[in-house]
């Protein structure tokens, strides 16, 4: 198949089959098809000059694609033509074609562009096939971007050139028509001027022919043609080929027959037109002109257009490659990193998270989403299956008590569950296929011979027996341990450990129900157990992953955020404005990543019931002032102001101050984020019936009706692109609601689209009986330097803290337990800043040693993961590495040590 592009230039699409063969059939198949195609071109064109380049193109592209893994067909074909194809075509046509150098170069460039264009079309076909057959391995992002951009650029670049070429052709043919029609009208006027009966036709034809020697002029009627002697009108001579239409309906071109290429045939052709005589409509004036001069002009235009097209091709390929690399390279790197993390989670060996902030964010969220989705989906399926199966089995057992064969068939069909039925005395009456597969015993070995006690750990049974006896106030032992609560109507699942025939311990979730007879008496018991080994493994993987995130990410993130904060504040010197903008960007993103990690870990703690609350009675007004101050630096960036003019009730609330601040900061920052620039956020409080309501009011776009029901769900975000550009993880409101409910309160909202939103928190409150003294907000002042022993294996974090401190602090670093013990034995410190995870042990052991050596030394835990509540009671303070900024950490250290300094009579040297 061919497509005319310019005058005398056709695009041939035969090599597309060779490219597709290289992709789907391999090297040798592509070579064979290339040979067949080359033989066909020989037959089609009558000469073999194009065969070497055609065959070599198929072989080289197939070799690059299959052997060298250059899967971009356009680039592979471009490499062939630049290195091999162009020299081969020039050599063959120069040696055997007998053509001019300019013609040879034109043919070489035309074949190269034809091949590259075919490679593009073949690549698009491969992409389409891959999409239709869902072959994701062939649908790489760089392929899609490259081919899409190249197609768009070529379409945009070639179309005007082709349109312009057609317009130039039309203009030339319009000029030819105008000249020939003028000549015909002149002759028609001469003949009209003759008196009736005059016969001077030959005279006028000769005169016109002499005036316009470049054309042939004749007069034609039905019987004969009048033409000047020595001239021939080829276009109307019988036996010559049929005329060919031009861009005008009233202008024709006659082309000779013969073995010519298209350019040579048109050069030998003539343009002609025919006009009826005014006085004799049955007679016509025929005027024709050689097409050679016009074809010469069109050939020159063709060369210019073709060279311009070649430049557009090369520029388009380079630009498409550059754009595809620019857009796909970061995504490919992120995809590879995500695959590594997923693999490490499955194997239990966690790969090091890359140092780029944005990459960490995307990788972490992707891995957590994947793990959470996998675990949630598995748990949901198992829970649904267990509940439905337990209910179905219990009902079926009651209804089909007398049809034991049918019941056995139904129960045996549940191969994923261990189902064991007993009589009222505990003797096993049913042992289904799932139980046999799980425990290794056959039904013949168990039914009528054993009790479920054989399947249980005796120590575990005794432990549960003691718990049940203590809870119910009666002695429960033996078989009663398994069925006592079932007889009371409780069908709560309980975790047990089954012991298989070969001694393997299998964790199961067991539900026991009572089987009753027709009169309501107890006929036996049914136990349905689900193997939860995989769930336990997933929970362990999740626990280890959370622990790794806490320890391995929080510590370097604290260092990064602190170091960027120092650069941002100008402590280390003023930065140029571009550098300052980049530091601000990095600092903001590090804080976003820190907030994400904190949110994810809070969600995990809430789900596991391990979130610690340190309840205190605090003044409402102080908490609101502190919350506004914590987000005040964020509001100016958004050009939003806080309105705190409303009076605040003098009330006390029982909350965990840190968690309460977390809730208020989230609500205030959300209000600022979704407020229009130049707007305001109002914070107010009111008290009624022993409860205080704190309201955060913004004047943003409001919340869509469709999203209101999901706003407190985890990872919930509004679907509009404008809302998603605001950023966030979709966890803040879910965590805030959990925290408020744990503190005995309620979190809700009111919103209208286009008018803004009001989020409110209600908590129990007591009126204040005395006015609280105003605390000093400024930095604490001591009479000497505060000496801190920092036990931490992350040297970067220590450097950030030490450089952030002023002359009031003196830091000493110990990177291991042994080094810390040596310093404790030989020096005196005011405060021990202690990390728990150390290379040679757990830092908890140092707490008692410091208490014994230096009773007056304060201890602060600075850990990367959750701190046990019992451990918090043994120290003066305990914080997470990402929970406080470096300045806040130094302020806490100063608060812990200032009382110690004021109690000492003399300062140390």
DRENROMAR-563233 format. One record per residue (C-alpha): x, y, z. Coordinates in steps of 0.001 Angstrom, whole numbers, plus 524288, in hexadecimal, padded with zeros to 5 digits. Example, Ala and Ser with C-alpha at 12.3 -4.5 7.8 and 13.67 -1.06 7.14 Angstrom:
<recs>
8300C7EE6C81E78 835667FBDC81BE4 
</recs>
This chain:
<recs>
800008000080000 804D180DDB7FCDA 8004281BB380007 803E2827B07F77B 80A5A831D78000C 80FD883C357F6C7 8110383CB67E809 818A28309E7E3FD 81A3E82B857F1F6 8126781FFB7F752 8137A819D0804D3 8145480AF680442 80F228037081015 814A07F5E880D8A 81EDE7F6558186D 814427F725822ED 8128A7E86A82194 821347E69E823A2 820D67EEE583012 8153E7E75383587 81BF97DA8B83270 827F37DF2B839F5 81F547E1E2845D3 816A47D5E1845D2 81DDC7CB5E83E00 82C457CDF784053 838A77D083838B4 8381F7C5D982E4A 829BB7C7D782B46 82C317D6618294C 837967D35C8203A 82F397CA168181C 824287D3E5816C1 82E1A7DE6B81325 8333C7D5A980837 8256B7D31F80319 822697E1AD8038A 82EFE7E4F97FC46 82BA87DB487F162 81E3F7E1727F061 824137EF1C7EEB0 82CBE7E99E7E3CF 820A47E4467DD29 818FB7F0DE7DF95 823507FAB07DB36 82A6A7F23C7D146 837D57F4A77D73E 83EE37EF087E344 845927FB5F7E843 83CE77FC867F44F 83EE07EE5C7F897 84BB57EF8B8005C 846EB7FA8A808FD 839A97F3FB80B1C 83F947E6F680F47 84A027ED37817D0 83FD57F5D081E60 837A97EA0E82274 843757E2618276A 849B77ED9882EF3 83D0B7F22C83567 839A97E42883928 847617E25B83EAD 846B67EEFF8468F 839187EBAE84BA3 83B537DD6384F2D 849DA7DCA885213 84D537EA358571A 8402A7ECFC85DB0 83E257F9F1856A6 82F537F8C685723 82C688061385148 82A95802DD842DC 82BFA8110483E8D 83918812A48454D 83DA78055484067 83A01808E28326A 8402281667833BD 84CCF8101E83875 84CBF8071682C8D 84AE581200822AE 854F781B00828C1 85F8681087829C6 85CBE806EB81EB6 850CF80A4481670 8547181781810D2 8624E8136E80CAC 85D05806EB80674 8527780DFA7FE9A 85BF8818717FA02 865FC80E287F5EA 85C35805877EE8F 855248104C7E735 861D3817827E3DE 8686380B4E7DEBD 85CF7804EA7D789 8521A80EEC7D645 858C0818A57CD3A 8529E824217D43B 8572B831987D804 85C77833967E5A7 850F783C147E9B1 84758831A27E52F 84EDA827187EC6F 84ED582EF47F90A 8405D831A27F786 83D8B8231D7F5CF 8460D81F9F801A2 83F9B8297980AA6 83213825BA80584 8345F817488085C 839AC81A5E815DD 82DFA822B381972 824CF818A681398 82B0080E1D81C23 82A7A8166682882 81C4C819F5825D9 8192980B818242B 82011808BC83118 81748812DA837A8 80B1D80C99831ED 80FEF7FF1883615 812588042B843E5 80483809A284474 7FF317FC7683FE8 807027F59284A9C 801A77FEF7854D5 7F3C57FCD685004 7F53D7EE0E85039 7FB517EE8B85DC9 7F0217F6ED862BE 7E5B07EE3D85CDB 7EC127E1C18620B 7EFF27E7DC86F30 7FE617E4F586D32 8037C7EE6087782 811A77EAA6874C6 810B97F1508676C 809217FD4286C3F 8146D8048D87244 81232812C9875A9 81DDB8175A86DA4 818978101586194 80B2F8162C862FB 81068823ED86504 81A96822C185A1A 8112981DB484FCD 80644826E7853DB 80EFF832E3853B5 815C082EF9846FE 808A782C9184042 80322839798450C 80F388414C84146 8103183AFF833D0 801B283D0283149 802B884B3983548 80F2984D4682D45 80C218458A820DC 7FE1C849EC81EB2 8014C8583581BC7 80C5A853F8812A9 8039184AE480AC6 7F8B78550D80A57 8026D85F53805D0 807B2856177FB51 7F9DD853D87F641 7F765862807F674 803C48650B7EE7A 7FFAB85AD37E48D 7F221860F97E375 7F83386E6D7E195 800EB869947D67B 7F5B6862C07CFA0 7ED2386ECE7D158 7F7C1876AC7CA60 7F83686CB67BF46 7E96A86D147BE04 7E94287BDE7BDC5 7F39787C5D7B2E9 7ED25872007AA65 7DF858779B7AC13 7E47A885397A875 7EA7787FC579BEF 7DD9C878E8798BE 7D5BC8856179B1A 7DEE788D3379242 7DCED8836878737 7CE3B88351789A2 7CE1789233788A4 7D5868920F77BCB 7CC1B88846775E8 7C0638903777A9B 7C5B789C3E773DE 7C5738959976669 7B9A6898A875D9E 7AFDA88DD175B06 7B44E8842D750D3 7C29988744752B8 7CBC587B98752CD 7D82B880A375952 7D93387638763ED 7E68A8718375F48 7EB7787F6175F0D 7E76D8823076CFD 7ECAC87514771DE 7F9D98780776B99 7FA29885C677140 7F6C8880D177EF9 800AC875CB77DF8 80B2387FA777A2A 807738886D78598 807DC87D2D78F69 811DD8735A78A9E 8127186C3E797B7 80483867477962F 7FD0885F4778C28 7F000864FA78778 7E53285E3077FCB 7D6D085F8577C64 7CEB28531977D0A 7C15684F1177888 7BABA841F77774F 7C11283E7C76A48 7CEEA843CE76AE2 7D98C84B7E7720F 7DF71857FA76C4D 7ED7C859FC77076 7F9248616976B3C 802508597F762EF 80D6D8538E76A9D 805D78537777763 7FEC68481B77DB1 7F4468486678852 7F7A783C3379016 7ECBD83D96799FB 7E1F983B5378FDE 7E95D832707866D 7E2E8824DD785AF 7EAF7819C578B57 7F1AA821C7795C6 7EF0B81F087A451 7E36C824EE7AB3A 7E5728323D7B165 7E78D833BB7C011 7E00683DA37C84E 7E702848837CF68 7E2EF8509C7DB0B 7D96B857DA7D1D9 7CE0C851667CB04 7D00B859A87BEA9 7DEB3856B97BD4D 7E3CA849477B941 7F148843597B7AB 7F5128392B7ADB0 7FF7A82F3F7B1D8 806B38260B7A89B 806E6817627AA0F 813958102C7ACA5 81CEB80B5A7B72D 81F888185D7BDF8 81FF881C7E7CC05 815A6826407D01A 81E68832467CE97 8230182E857C0D2 8151882B867BC58 8101E838C17C117 81BAA83FB07BA8B 81779839C67AD77 8093983D5E7AFA2 8017E849417AB16 7F727851B27B1AD 7EB598549A7A8FA 7DDE585A7F7A930 7D28C85B8A79F97 7C95A8674979DE9 7BD7686800794E3 7BD9E872B078A53 7B43A87DBA78D1B 7AE7E87DEA77F29 7AEE686F2977D07 7AC6B8679978994 7AE2885ADE78213 7BC6F85E6878010 7C6D285F3B78ACC 7D3D9865EC78CD5 7DE0D85C7379263 7EA5D862277988E 7F540859E379E81 8026785CD27A4DE 80DCA8542C7A8D0 80DFB851027B764 81CE78507B7B7F6 81F5485E427BD11 814C785D1A7C76C 819C584FCA7CB9D 82774855897CD46 821D985F987D696 81A6F8550D7DE01 826C084CB77DEEE 82E1C857F77E52E 822E1859F87EEA5 822A484B537F165 8311084B5E7F51A 82F38856D57FE6D 82326851018049C 8297B843CB805F7 835988493980C99 82CD4850D1815F0 8256A8443B818BF 8322383D2E81B90 835D6847A48255D 8287F846B582BD2 829F5837E182CBE 83723838848337E 83315843A883C62 8267283CB083FE5 82D8F8302C8436F 837328375484BFD 82CA483F858528A 823BE833BF854D0 82F1282BEE85A67 832EA8373A8633C 8250D839448683A 822D282AB186A64 82F758299B87202 82C59835AA879E9 81E978312587D6B 820B38228A87F03 82E10821688857C 829AE825FA89310 81D6C81D8F89258 8255A811A588E4F 82EB7813C18998A 82360814E08A2F9 81D158088889D93 829C4800F789F48 82B37806128AD1A 81D26802438B053 81F6D7F4888AB30 82B767F3478B3C3 823FE7F75E8BFDB 818DA7EE188BCD2 822687E2EB8BB33 8295C7E6688C7C5 81C787E67B8CF24 819337D8E18CA48 826847D3748CDF8 827637DAB38DAE5 833FD7E19E8D6E3 831DD7F0188D562 8398D7F7568CB00 83F2E804A78CE04 835E080F908CA72 83BA8818FB8C068 83FEA8262B8C554 8378182E978BC3F 82C3F8346D8C3CC 821CF833788B94D 825E6825BE8B603 824E9821898C42B 817458271A8C4EF 81254820418B8BE 819558138F8BBC3 814B6812FB8C9BB 8069D816198C67B 806A180C5A8BB56 80C3C801718C3CC 80335804308CF23 7F766805128C64F 7FAF07F8488C003 7FD317F16B8CCF9 7F1137F7258D326 7E8BB7F3848C789 7EE127E5BB8C76B 7EC247E3A98D5F3 7DECB7EA108D63F 7DA1C7E2528CA9A 7DEF87D5718D054 7D9447D8278DDAF 7CC477DC718D822 7CB187D05F8CFA9 7CEA17C7828DB06 7C5927CE798E478 7BA357CE2F8DAFA 7BC9E7BFFD8D7B5 7BDC97BBF98E5F2 7B1817C31F8EA3F 7A9457BE598DEF8 7AE507B0738E027 7AC3E7AFD98EEE4 79E387B46C8ED9B 79B9B7AB9E8E1FE 7A16279FA48E89A 799ED7A1F48F54D 78CED7A37E8EE39 78F67797F68E56C 7935A78F6B8F0E3 7869C792628F7FF 77E32790308EC03 78529783E28E75E 787F177D628F47A 7820D7709B8EF8D 788E1770BC8E265 796FF76F0B8E6A6 79BBF76B038D93B 79732777B48D2F4 79C9C77F8A8DE5E 7A9C5778F48DCFE 7AA2E77C378CE8C 7A73078A838D13A 7B15C78B898DBF0 7BBC0784628D43D 7B9E478E308C954 7BF3D798B48D265 7CD5B794AE8D05E 7D3067A1998D4DD 7CD527A0338E285 7CF18795EE8ED17 7C184791CF8F166 7C06C788A18FD06 7B3927847490347 7B23877D489102B 7A759777609183B 7A34E77D5D92516 7AE577762792C0F 7B90377B05922EA 7BB2376ED391AB1 7BDE47728990C9E 7B2DB76F2F90342 7B733776AC8F73C 7C4CA779898F210 7C3E9780028E4BC 7CD9C7801D8D977 7D2CB78D7F8DD50 7D5E2788828EB01 7DCB177C888E567 7E4EB784D88DC53 7E87078EA98E6E2 7EB43785348F219 7F023778F68EB3F 7E68E76FB28F1D3 7DCAD767E28EA14 7CE48767B08ED68 7CF53759308F0B8 7D9A375C498FAED 7D182766E990180 7C2E27645D90020 7BD8D75CD090BC5 7CB2475B6D911DE 7D0DE76888915D8 7CCF17759891B9B 7D1787831491706 7DB0D783619226F 7E45377B54919FE 7E583786D8910B9 7E8D27912B91B07 7F4BA7956A922D1 7F2337911693111 7F8F779D269368A 7F0A07A60C92E23 7E43D79EDC93240 7E7E87A08B94092 7EA9B7AF0593EAB 7DD647B12993828 7D6D97A8FF942B5 7DC6D7B1E694D3C 7D7D47BDFE945EE 7CA137B8CA9440E 7C9457B4169522A 7CD4D7C1799570B 7C3E57C87D94DDB 7B7E97C015950D4 7BA9D7BCEF95F05 7B9907AE3095D49 7C3907A39995AF8 7C4847A09794C69 7CD67795CA947A9 7CEAE78AB693DF0 7C57078AAC9326A 7BD5B79580938DC 7C82079F2B9356D 7C43B79E4A92715 7B55A79E8C9285A 7B1F47A65693494 7B0697B39292DF6 7A9917AD6592242 79F1D7A83892B81 79D577B61B93098 79A3C7BA9D922B6 7A76B7C0E59200E 7ACEE7BE04912AC 7B8FC7C6859136A 7C4B17C09690C41 7D0927BD9691493 7DE867BB309105E 7E3BC7AD9B9136A 7EFBA7A5DC90FB6 7ECFA798DB90906 7F76978E41909A4 7F7E5785D38FD72 7FB14777828FCDD 8096677A5B8F9F9 80A67783FB90537 809657909E8FD59 802C179BF79044B 7F8617A2DE8FC1F 7F1887AF59900C2 7E2DF7AEE58FE29 7D6DC7B719900BA 7CC957AE21906A5 7BDF87B07E907BC 7B6077A6C390FB9 7A73A7A5E190EB0 79D4579D2B91554 795D6792ED90D6B 7882479157912DF 77E31786BE91066 76FFE7887790CEA 76BF078B4D91AF2 776CB7953191D49 77FDD78C58924EC 78E8378BF89228B 791997814C918B9 79FCC784EE916D0 7A92C78FA6912D2 7AEAB7947590618 7BC2C79A9A90531 7C06C7A1EB8F8F8 7CEC37A5948F89D 7D59A7AE078EEB5 7E4397AD2A8EC69 7E9627BAE98EF22 7F7B97B7DA8ECD3 7F8187C0A18E0E1 7F1167CB848E81C 7FADF7CA708F343 805EC7CB038E97C 800367D7128E310 7FE4C7DD878F03B 80C727DAA38F394 810D27E02C8E685 808AE7EC418E913 80E2A7EDB78F6C7 81C197EC478F1F5 819887F5CE8E6FB 813E28000A8F034 81F5F7FE078F953 828E07FFDC8EE1B 821E780C0E8E95C 8225C8118E8F71C 830BB80EF78F970 836C580FCF8EBE9 82F1D81B828E6C7 82C5A824108F282 83A93825848F675 83FE382A148E92B 833AC8323E8E6DD 835BF8395D8F3B5 843C583C368EF7B 83F89840B18E200 834928495B8E71D 83D5384F378F195 84876851F18E836 83F528581E8DE4B 8392D8601E8E925 846908657A8ECE9 84972869238DECE 83BF086F1C8DD6F 83D2B8775F8E9C5 84A5387D098E5A6 851A3877D18F18C 85C5B872C78E88C 85C8587F2C8E074 853CA885A58D687 850ED87E028CA22 84EDA883608BC63 8407B884EB8B91C 83FDD879438AFA6 846A2870938B99E 83D918757D8C448 831AD871DF8BC16 836F1864368B9D1 839FD862978C866 82C27867168CBC4 826AD85D508C20E 82EF2852368C794 82B9E8560F8D5A4 81CFE8565B8D2D5 81D5F849258CC06 82550842FA8D702 81AF7847B48E09C 81055842138D7E0 81733834F58D79E 818F9835778E668 80A80838658E823 8071582D248DF13 80F458238E8E6DC 80986828718F3B1 7FBB7827328EE32 7FE11819648E948 803FC815198F631 7F8EF81B778FDDF 7EF06814248F590 7F6548077F8F837 7F69F80A12906DF 7E83A80D839071F 7E4BC8010E8FFC4 7ED0C7F8FB90923 7E7E67FFFA91544 7F5B18040491914 7F459812CE9187F 7F8A5818C49257C 7F11E8241992BA4 7F6C782CA193662 7EA8F8332E93BCB 7EBF9840449428E 7E29484AE4946AB 7E655856F793ECD 7E0BE8647593C3C 7D8E38656392FAA 7DD978731892C47 7EC0386F7792D60 7E9E8863CF92473 7E35A86C3A91A14 7EE2E8767091AA9 7F87686BCF91946 7F154865BC90DB1 7F07B872B390656 7FEDB87529908EC 802A0867B99039F 7FC8986A6E8F641 7FEA5879218F5CC 80AA0877EE8ED0F 802A9870448E31C 7F7C987A628E1EA 8000E8858E8DC2D 804D887C8D8D16A 7F69787AD38CD6C 7F36C889568D004 7E928885258D9F4 7E6A688BC78E711 7E191886098F3D8 7D5C488C328FA68 7D68F8897290918 7CE7C8950C90D7F 7C37588CD791337 7C41688B7592233 7C8A687E2C9273A 7C1C4877C5932ED 7CA368768093F1F 7C99E867A593F9B 7D20885BE6942A1 7D22984FCF939E9 7D7758423393CC2 7DFAD83E95930E8 7ECF983A0692C77 7F2D88476392915 7FB8B8422C91E45 7F07F83A8E917C1 7E70E845E791982 7F0C284F09912E9 7F1FB8452E907F2 7E335845DB905B7 7E28C854C490610 7EE6F8563E8FD3C 7E85784D2E8F34C 7DB658548A8F321 7E1F8861ED8F281 7EBAA85E078E7DD 7E09B858048DFD7 7D8C3864938E127 7E45F86CB18DCB1 7E74A863698D18E 7D9758640A8CC0A 7D75D872928CE3B 7D8AD87C288C2E1 7E48E884E38C2D5 7E1E3891148CACC 7D74F88A1E8D293 7D6238878A8E11B 7D44C87BEA8EA3C 7CC5187DFA8F684 7CF0F876859032D 7C4928774C90DB3 7BFDB86FCE9199E 7B33086F1492151 7AEC78678F92D55 7A18D861B493097 79CCB85701939D3 7AA558532893E3C 7AFBD851AD93077 7B81D85AE69287F 7B72E85C11919BD 7C324860DB9123C 7C0168654F90456 7C96C8678C8F8DF 7C29D86F298EE05 7C7C6871908E050 7C1EA878228D456 7C71686F068C9E8 7C002866D78BFCE 7B95185E0C8C9A7 7B7B284F588C91D 7B08D8487C8BE15 7A446841108C206 7A972834838BC02 7B5CD835498C457 7AFB0838898D18C 7ACD282A588D508 7BB17826858D2C1 7C228832288D888 7C66E82B0A8E4EC 7CA9981EA78DDD4 7D8FA81B618DCFB 7DFDD820238D0BF 7D37E8273F8CCA1 7D5A0833028C3B9 7CC5883B038BB6B 7CC91836D78AD20 7CDBE844508A6EC 7DB02847C78A139 7DB00854968A8DB 7D94D84D6C8B5A8 7E3F4843AF8B26B 7ED8184EA38AF4A 7EC4E852D68BD8C 7F42D846C28C164 7F2B583E3C8CD7D 7F15882FD48D052 7E2F282ECD8D3B7 7E66D82A078E168 7E5DF8368B8E982 7D730837018EBED 7D650828568EE3C 7E108829288F88E 7DB288356C8FE97 7CDEB82EFB9004B 7D40E8230F906CA 7DBE582BB490FF0 7D0218340B913BE 7C7BF828119164D 7D28D821F791EAB 7D28D82E88926B1 7C3D582D7C928EE 7BFD18377E91EB7 7B9818389A91173 7BE5683E1790470 7B4DE842B78F9EF 7B2E984CA68EF32 7A91C855168E7E5 7AB36859808D9EC 7A4B885F458CDF1 7AAF285EB68C0A6 7B02C86C028BCBD 7AE5D871ED8CA55 7B8BF86B6A8D2BD 7B93A861828DDD6 7B8A8861148ECA8 7BF97856098F3C9 7BC9B854E690256 7C1A984D4290DF0 7B94084ADC91A07 7BF74846A9926E0 7BB39845B29351E 7BFD6851E593C71 7BFF1857C894A09 7BF6D8666994CCD 7CC1886C1E9523B 7CB1187018960A3 7D7D6877BF960E6 7DEE187F87956B3 7EAD887875951A8 7F75B8809D95276 7FD038848394585 8093D87C76942C1 8157E8826D93D59 8161587F9D92ED0 82421883D692CD0 8302487B1092D74 834788764B93AB3 8411187C1094004 84AF987423947B5 857458781194EC0 8601C86E8894799 860E88658993BD2 85812859B793B75 8602D84D78939DD 8596684302931CB 85DFF8352692F47 857E98315792234 857B88228192077 85490820C591201 85A4C8185B9070F 8563A8221B8FC86 8617882BD38FBE0 85A3A834A98F238 84EE6836B88FBA4 8584683A2F90692 85F40844088FDEE 8527D84AA58FA50 84E5084BC6908A5 85BBB8506790D20 85CE285ADF90284 84EF285F7D90536 851FC861D4913B1 857BA86EAB9187B 8622E87112922C6 8592886CCD92DCE 85ABD85E8E929F8 8665A8555692A2E 864608485F9232D 86C6D83BDC92469 869A98309191AE2 86A0C8220191E09 866E38192291296 8662480C5B91A4E 862BE806D1927A9 871028048092B17 875168125392797 869B7817E492F69 86D6A8100093B86 87B678150993AB4 876BD8232893A1C 86D048212E94545 877D181BBA94DD8 8812F8270794B73 878EB8333D94927 86D1C83A1E94EBB 8613483DD89466E 854A38455C9489F 84C8983D7393F0F 84D4F8307D937EB 847578312B92A36 84591822BE92734 8423A81AE191B01 83DB980CEB91DC2 842CB805D5911AB 851AB8051A912CB 85B867FC6990BE6 85F767F4EE91841 8529D7F45C91FB5 8462E7FB12923EE 847A88086B92A3B 83DCB80505934E2 848E17FEC293CA2 84F8080C0F93E13 843FF811FA9457D 846B280AD395257 8555F80CCA950E6 853AD81B8794F8F 84A5181BF595B10 854768154396380 8603181D4F95ECE 8599982AA695DD6 84C7A82B28964F5 84A738396D96134 84C0D8371C95297 83FA18387D94A82 83CD482E5594007 835C6830CF93331 832DD825E992992 83421829E391B34 82F9381DE3913B8 82C1481ADB905C6 820598124A908D8 8158D810B0912F3 819BB8112792143 81394807C992AFC 80AD180F04934E8 81191808229404F 81EB480CF993B73 819A981AFA93AD1 8176581AA59498D 825DD817F794C03 82AF3824569456C 82852832EA945EF 82458833FE9379F 8227882B5B92BBB 820838304491DCD 820E082AC691017 82B7382FC890701 821EE835318FD17 8183583A989070B 82021846AA90AD1 8280A850609030A 83629852589073D 8333985F9990DD4 827E98597391567 830CE84E4091988 83B08857BC91ECE 8306185F2C92600 82BBB852A092C83 839AE84F6D930A4 83AFB85CFE93678 82E1485B9593DD4 8324F84EA2943BA 83F62853F49487F 83C3A861DB94CEB 8369385DB795A1A 842968557695CB2 84B388615C95A0C 8435F86A6A962C7 84459860DC96E44 853438607196DE7 85A4686AE697590 8668C86BD396D5A 8683486A4095EC6 871E78608F9599C 87EA68652D953D4 
</recs>
